[in-house]
Amino acid sequence: MVSAKSIFKPRTCVDIKEHTKDAENGYYTLYYAVGEYSFTTFCDFTSDIGFAWTLVESLSLQEARKKVYRHGFYYDVPTNECAPTNITKFRLSKGRMQSIFNAPTTSYVRATCNFDFQDSIGDYKECIRFLICSNKQIIQSSRYSYCVQADYIKMFGHYCRGCRFYFRSYKGEHPYFQNSRCGNIQPSFNKALPKDNNYQYFGNYASCPTTFSCAKTQQSTTNWWFGGTCV
Protein backbone atom coordinates (compact mmCIF):
# COMPACT_ATOMS: atom_id res chain seq x y z
CA MET A 1 0.00 0.00 0.00
CA VAL A 2 1.30 3.46 -0.97
CA SER A 3 1.60 5.89 1.91
CA ALA A 4 -0.33 9.15 1.51
CA LYS A 5 2.86 10.97 2.43
CA SER A 6 4.64 9.53 -0.62
CA ILE A 7 2.08 10.81 -3.14
CA PHE A 8 3.40 13.84 -5.01
CA LYS A 9 0.92 16.71 -4.88
CA PRO A 10 2.41 19.77 -6.57
CA ARG A 11 0.98 23.20 -5.76
CA THR A 12 2.80 24.97 -8.56
CA CYS A 13 4.54 24.30 -11.85
CA VAL A 14 7.84 25.02 -10.10
CA ASP A 15 7.12 22.00 -7.87
CA ILE A 16 6.58 19.85 -10.96
CA LYS A 17 9.80 20.98 -12.63
CA GLU A 18 11.83 20.39 -9.49
CA HIS A 19 10.30 16.91 -9.13
CA THR A 20 10.56 15.98 -12.83
CA LYS A 21 13.53 17.70 -14.45
CA ASP A 22 12.54 16.75 -18.01
CA ALA A 23 8.93 17.91 -17.66
CA GLU A 24 7.64 19.52 -20.86
CA ASN A 25 5.20 22.36 -21.41
CA GLY A 26 1.59 21.28 -21.09
CA TYR A 27 -1.43 20.90 -18.85
CA TYR A 28 -0.86 19.55 -15.35
CA THR A 29 -2.84 18.78 -12.20
CA LEU A 30 -2.11 20.97 -9.19
CA TYR A 31 -3.33 20.66 -5.60
CA TYR A 32 -4.36 22.90 -2.75
CA ALA A 33 -2.09 22.97 0.30
CA VAL A 34 -4.63 21.00 2.33
CA GLY A 35 -7.03 18.29 1.25
CA GLU A 36 -7.54 16.32 -1.94
CA TYR A 37 -8.88 19.12 -4.12
CA SER A 38 -7.13 19.48 -7.46
CA PHE A 39 -7.38 21.49 -10.66
CA THR A 40 -5.72 21.71 -14.06
CA THR A 41 -3.81 24.53 -15.70
CA PHE A 42 -0.93 25.11 -18.10
CA CYS A 43 2.74 24.97 -17.10
CA ASP A 44 5.48 26.77 -19.01
CA PHE A 45 8.96 25.38 -18.36
CA THR A 46 10.86 26.53 -21.43
CA SER A 47 10.20 30.12 -22.54
CA ASP A 48 11.99 31.73 -19.59
CA ILE A 49 15.26 29.92 -18.83
CA GLY A 50 15.61 29.20 -15.12
CA PHE A 51 11.91 29.76 -14.38
CA ALA A 52 8.71 27.71 -14.30
CA TRP A 53 5.35 29.43 -14.74
CA THR A 54 1.77 28.56 -13.76
CA LEU A 55 -0.98 30.07 -15.90
CA VAL A 56 -3.67 31.88 -13.88
CA GLU A 57 -5.41 33.86 -16.62
CA SER A 58 -5.49 34.11 -20.41
CA LEU A 59 -7.87 36.50 -22.18
CA SER A 60 -8.24 37.75 -25.72
CA LEU A 61 -8.43 41.51 -26.20
CA GLN A 62 -12.12 41.12 -26.99
CA GLU A 63 -12.77 39.39 -23.66
CA ALA A 64 -10.37 41.56 -21.64
CA ARG A 65 -12.37 44.67 -22.50
CA LYS A 66 -15.61 43.21 -21.16
CA LYS A 67 -16.89 44.48 -17.83
CA VAL A 68 -16.86 41.04 -16.22
CA TYR A 69 -13.04 40.83 -16.54
CA ARG A 70 -12.29 44.39 -15.47
CA HIS A 71 -11.41 43.22 -11.99
CA GLY A 72 -8.15 42.59 -10.20
CA PHE A 73 -7.07 39.19 -8.92
CA TYR A 74 -8.49 40.09 -5.51
CA TYR A 75 -11.92 39.40 -7.02
CA ASP A 76 -13.25 35.94 -7.78
CA VAL A 77 -14.05 35.64 -11.51
CA PRO A 78 -13.47 31.96 -12.41
CA THR A 79 -13.89 31.23 -16.12
CA ASN A 80 -13.61 27.92 -17.99
CA GLU A 81 -11.63 26.26 -15.20
CA CYS A 82 -12.78 22.90 -16.54
CA ALA A 83 -11.65 23.89 -20.03
CA PRO A 84 -8.19 25.44 -19.55
CA THR A 85 -7.36 24.94 -23.23
CA ASN A 86 -9.63 27.90 -24.04
CA ILE A 87 -6.78 30.42 -24.02
CA THR A 88 -8.99 33.33 -25.13
CA LYS A 89 -11.26 33.05 -22.09
CA PHE A 90 -9.68 31.42 -19.04
CA ARG A 91 -9.23 32.50 -15.43
CA LEU A 92 -8.68 30.52 -12.26
CA SER A 93 -10.82 31.14 -9.19
CA LYS A 94 -9.43 33.35 -6.45
CA GLY A 95 -8.99 30.31 -4.20
CA ARG A 96 -6.87 28.53 -6.78
CA MET A 97 -4.86 31.67 -7.50
CA GLN A 98 -4.21 32.11 -3.78
CA SER A 99 -3.07 28.51 -3.44
CA ILE A 100 -0.46 29.08 -6.17
CA PHE A 101 0.46 32.59 -5.04
CA ASN A 102 1.04 31.56 -1.41
CA ALA A 103 3.07 28.45 -2.23
CA PRO A 104 6.72 28.56 -1.06
CA THR A 105 7.98 28.09 -4.63
CA THR A 106 6.12 31.13 -6.02
CA SER A 107 8.19 34.31 -6.03
CA TYR A 108 7.43 36.09 -9.32
CA VAL A 109 4.52 37.39 -11.41
CA ARG A 110 4.64 37.58 -15.19
CA ALA A 111 2.40 38.86 -17.98
CA THR A 112 2.94 37.88 -21.63
CA CYS A 113 1.40 38.68 -25.00
CA ASN A 114 0.24 35.93 -27.36
CA PHE A 115 1.97 33.07 -25.60
CA ASP A 116 2.20 30.12 -28.01
CA PHE A 117 0.62 27.24 -26.10
CA GLN A 118 1.21 24.84 -29.00
CA ASP A 119 4.93 25.45 -29.37
CA SER A 120 7.30 23.33 -27.29
CA ILE A 121 9.39 26.40 -26.47
CA GLY A 122 6.38 28.60 -25.67
CA ASP A 123 7.29 31.77 -27.52
CA TYR A 124 5.68 35.13 -26.73
CA LYS A 125 5.98 38.63 -28.15
CA GLU A 126 6.13 40.98 -25.16
CA CYS A 127 6.32 40.46 -21.41
CA ILE A 128 6.93 41.91 -17.98
CA ARG A 129 8.29 40.02 -14.95
CA PHE A 130 8.51 41.26 -11.37
CA LEU A 131 9.08 39.95 -7.85
CA ILE A 132 6.17 39.20 -5.53
CA CYS A 133 7.94 40.10 -2.27
CA SER A 134 7.18 43.83 -2.51
CA ASN A 135 4.06 43.49 -4.66
CA LYS A 136 1.72 41.25 -2.69
CA GLN A 137 -1.13 43.73 -3.26
CA ILE A 138 -1.77 42.10 -6.61
CA ILE A 139 -3.91 39.48 -4.91
CA GLN A 140 -4.29 40.76 -1.35
CA SER A 141 -5.81 44.18 -2.03
CA SER A 142 -8.93 45.31 -3.90
CA ARG A 143 -7.20 48.49 -5.09
CA TYR A 144 -3.63 49.62 -5.50
CA SER A 145 -1.49 52.01 -7.52
CA TYR A 146 2.26 52.23 -7.14
CA CYS A 147 5.55 51.99 -9.00
CA VAL A 148 6.86 48.51 -9.78
CA GLN A 149 10.48 47.80 -10.59
CA ALA A 150 10.41 45.17 -13.30
CA ASP A 151 12.96 42.40 -13.00
CA TYR A 152 12.72 42.13 -16.78
CA ILE A 153 10.54 43.71 -19.45
CA LYS A 154 10.30 43.31 -23.22
CA MET A 155 8.14 45.74 -25.20
CA PHE A 156 8.17 47.06 -28.75
CA GLY A 157 11.32 45.10 -29.55
CA HIS A 158 13.31 46.61 -26.68
CA TYR A 159 14.48 45.13 -23.37
CA CYS A 160 15.06 46.55 -19.93
CA ARG A 161 16.05 45.28 -16.50
CA GLY A 162 15.13 47.38 -13.49
CA CYS A 163 12.84 49.79 -15.35
CA ARG A 164 10.01 51.21 -13.27
CA PHE A 165 6.37 51.20 -14.38
CA TYR A 166 3.17 52.49 -12.83
CA PHE A 167 1.03 49.51 -11.78
CA ARG A 168 -2.65 49.95 -10.98
CA SER A 169 -5.88 48.08 -10.29
CA TYR A 170 -9.04 49.54 -8.78
CA LYS A 171 -12.55 48.12 -8.60
CA GLY A 172 -13.72 47.87 -12.18
CA GLU A 173 -10.15 47.77 -13.49
CA HIS A 174 -8.01 44.80 -14.41
CA PRO A 175 -4.36 45.16 -13.32
CA TYR A 176 -2.37 47.09 -15.91
CA PHE A 177 0.87 49.03 -16.40
CA GLN A 178 1.49 52.55 -17.64
CA ASN A 179 4.68 54.30 -18.65
CA SER A 180 4.07 57.27 -16.36
CA ARG A 181 4.78 58.77 -12.95
CA CYS A 182 7.71 56.49 -12.14
CA GLY A 183 10.48 57.37 -14.54
CA ASN A 184 12.36 54.57 -16.30
CA ILE A 185 15.93 53.85 -15.28
CA GLN A 186 17.10 53.41 -18.88
CA PRO A 187 16.31 56.47 -21.04
CA SER A 188 16.85 54.48 -24.25
CA PHE A 189 14.04 52.08 -23.32
CA ASN A 190 11.76 54.95 -22.32
CA LYS A 191 12.42 56.63 -25.67
CA ALA A 192 11.29 53.50 -27.55
CA LEU A 193 7.83 53.53 -25.95
CA PRO A 194 4.82 55.43 -27.38
CA LYS A 195 4.60 58.99 -26.13
CA ASP A 196 1.06 58.67 -24.72
CA ASN A 197 1.52 57.88 -21.01
CA ASN A 198 -2.18 57.00 -20.64
CA TYR A 199 -1.85 53.78 -22.63
CA GLN A 200 -2.64 50.67 -20.60
CA TYR A 201 -0.41 47.63 -21.09
CA PHE A 202 -0.98 43.96 -20.17
CA GLY A 203 -4.57 44.54 -19.00
CA ASN A 204 -7.76 46.61 -18.91
CA TYR A 205 -7.05 48.17 -22.33
CA ALA A 206 -9.25 51.26 -22.12
CA SER A 207 -6.55 52.76 -24.33
CA CYS A 208 -3.70 50.90 -26.00
CA PRO A 209 -1.88 51.14 -29.35
CA THR A 210 -2.34 48.31 -31.86
CA THR A 211 1.44 48.22 -32.20
CA PHE A 212 1.47 46.57 -28.76
CA SER A 213 1.09 42.88 -29.59
CA CYS A 214 -1.43 42.14 -26.80
CA ALA A 215 -3.77 44.62 -28.53
CA LYS A 216 -2.95 44.00 -32.19
CA THR A 217 -6.23 42.19 -32.96
CA GLN A 218 -9.39 41.28 -31.05
CA GLN A 219 -8.04 37.71 -30.72
CA SER A 220 -4.62 38.75 -29.37
CA THR A 221 -4.17 37.30 -25.88
CA THR A 222 -2.75 38.56 -22.61
CA ASN A 223 -1.52 35.81 -20.31
CA TRP A 224 -0.84 36.18 -16.56
CA TRP A 225 1.34 33.75 -14.62
CA PHE A 226 2.66 33.09 -11.12
CA GLY A 227 6.04 31.40 -11.02
CA GLY A 228 9.49 31.05 -9.59
CA THR A 229 13.04 30.00 -10.24
CA CYS A 230 14.09 26.39 -10.59
CA VAL A 231 17.37 24.60 -11.09
TANOR-V160863 format. One record per pair of residues at least 4 apart in sequence whose C-alpha atoms are under 7 Angstrom apart, sorted by the first residue. I is the first residue (numbers start at 1). GAP is how many residues later the second one is. D is the distance in whole Angstrom. If there is no record, write none. Layout:
i: (I;I)
gap: (GAP;GAP)
d: (D;D)
//
This chain:
i: (2;9;9;10;10;10;10;11;11;11;11;11;11;11;12;12;12;12;13;13;13;13;13;14;14;14;14;14;14;14;15;15;16;17;17;18;24;25;25;25;25;26;26;27;27;27;27;28;28;28;28;29;29;29;29;30;30;30;31;31;31;32;32;32;33;41;41;42;42;43;43;43;44;44;44;44;45;45;45;46;46;47;47;47;50;50;50;51;51;51;51;52;52;52;52;53;53;53;53;54;54;54;55;55;55;56;56;56;56;56;57;57;57;57;57;58;58;58;58;58;58;58;58;58;59;59;59;59;59;59;59;59;59;60;60;60;60;60;60;60;60;61;61;61;61;61;61;62;62;63;64;64;65;65;66;69;70;70;70;70;71;71;71;71;71;72;72;72;72;72;73;73;73;74;74;74;74;74;75;76;76;77;77;78;78;78;79;79;79;79;80;80;80;80;81;81;81;84;86;88;92;92;93;94;95;96;97;98;99;100;101;101;102;105;106;106;106;107;107;107;107;107;108;108;108;108;108;108;108;109;109;109;109;109;109;109;110;110;110;110;110;110;111;111;111;111;111;111;111;111;112;112;112;112;112;112;112;113;113;113;113;113;113;113;113;113;114;114;114;114;114;114;115;115;115;115;116;116;116;117;119;125;126;126;126;127;127;127;128;128;128;128;129;129;129;129;130;130;130;130;131;131;132;136;137;137;142;142;143;143;143;144;144;144;145;145;145;146;146;146;147;147;147;147;147;148;148;148;148;149;149;149;149;150;150;150;150;151;151;152;152;152;153;153;153;154;154;154;155;156;158;159;160;162;163;163;163;164;164;164;164;165;165;165;165;165;166;166;166;166;166;166;167;167;167;168;168;168;169;169;169;169;173;174;174;175;175;176;176;176;176;176;177;177;177;178;178;178;178;178;179;180;184;186;187;188;189;199;199;200;200;200;200;200;201;201;202;202;208;209;210;210;211;212;214;214;214;215;216)
gap: (4;21;22;5;6;20;21;4;19;20;21;22;89;92;4;18;42;88;4;30;39;40;41;4;38;39;91;213;214;216;4;90;4;4;6;212;21;18;19;20;95;16;17;13;14;15;16;12;13;14;15;9;10;11;12;8;9;10;6;7;8;5;6;67;66;14;43;12;13;10;11;12;8;9;10;78;6;7;8;75;76;74;75;76;179;180;181;176;177;178;179;175;176;177;178;172;173;174;175;171;172;173;169;170;171;35;36;41;168;169;33;34;35;166;167;29;30;31;32;33;163;164;165;166;4;5;28;29;30;31;162;163;164;4;28;29;158;159;160;161;162;4;154;157;158;159;160;156;157;26;5;140;139;140;4;105;102;103;104;134;4;100;101;102;103;70;97;101;102;103;21;65;66;20;65;66;67;68;19;17;18;14;16;13;14;15;10;11;12;13;4;9;10;11;9;10;11;6;4;133;4;5;4;4;4;4;4;4;4;6;5;125;4;123;120;121;122;24;25;26;120;121;21;22;23;24;118;119;120;20;21;22;23;116;117;118;18;19;20;114;115;116;16;17;18;91;111;112;113;114;12;14;15;16;110;111;112;11;12;13;14;100;101;108;109;110;10;11;100;106;107;108;7;8;9;108;6;7;8;5;4;88;28;29;87;26;27;28;22;24;25;26;21;22;23;24;19;20;21;22;4;20;4;4;4;7;28;29;26;27;28;24;25;26;22;23;24;20;21;22;17;18;19;20;35;16;17;18;19;13;14;15;16;11;12;13;14;10;11;8;9;10;6;7;8;4;5;6;4;56;31;30;29;23;21;22;23;18;19;20;21;12;13;14;15;17;11;12;13;14;15;16;9;10;11;7;8;9;4;5;6;7;31;29;30;28;29;24;25;26;27;28;23;24;25;19;20;21;22;23;18;17;6;4;4;4;4;8;9;4;5;6;7;8;4;7;12;20;7;6;5;6;5;4;6;7;8;5;4)
d: (7;7;6;5;6;5;6;7;5;5;6;7;6;7;7;6;6;6;6;6;6;6;5;6;5;7;6;7;6;6;6;7;6;5;6;7;7;6;5;6;6;5;6;6;5;4;6;5;6;6;7;6;6;5;7;6;5;6;6;4;7;6;6;6;7;6;6;6;5;6;5;6;6;5;7;7;7;5;7;5;7;5;5;6;6;6;6;7;6;4;6;6;6;6;7;6;6;4;7;5;5;6;6;5;7;6;5;6;6;5;5;4;6;6;5;5;6;6;5;6;6;6;4;6;6;6;6;4;5;6;5;6;7;6;5;7;6;5;5;4;6;6;6;5;6;6;6;5;6;7;6;6;6;6;7;7;5;4;4;6;6;6;5;5;4;7;6;6;5;6;7;6;5;7;5;6;6;5;7;6;5;7;6;5;5;4;7;5;5;7;6;7;5;7;7;7;6;6;6;6;6;6;6;6;6;6;6;6;6;7;6;6;7;6;6;5;5;6;5;7;6;5;7;6;4;5;6;5;5;6;6;6;6;6;5;6;6;4;7;6;5;6;5;5;7;7;7;5;4;6;6;6;4;7;6;5;7;6;6;5;6;6;5;6;5;6;6;6;6;6;5;6;6;6;4;7;5;5;6;6;7;7;5;5;7;6;5;7;7;6;4;6;6;6;5;6;7;5;5;7;7;7;6;6;5;7;6;7;5;4;6;6;6;6;6;4;7;6;6;7;6;6;5;6;6;5;5;6;6;5;6;4;7;6;5;6;6;5;5;6;5;7;6;5;6;6;5;7;7;7;6;7;7;7;5;5;7;6;6;5;7;6;6;6;7;6;5;5;6;6;6;6;6;5;7;6;6;7;5;6;4;7;6;6;5;6;7;6;6;5;5;6;6;5;7;6;7;6;5;6;5;5;6;7;6;7;7;5;5;7;5;7;6;6;7;7;7;6;7;7;5;4;6;6;5;6;6;6;6)
//
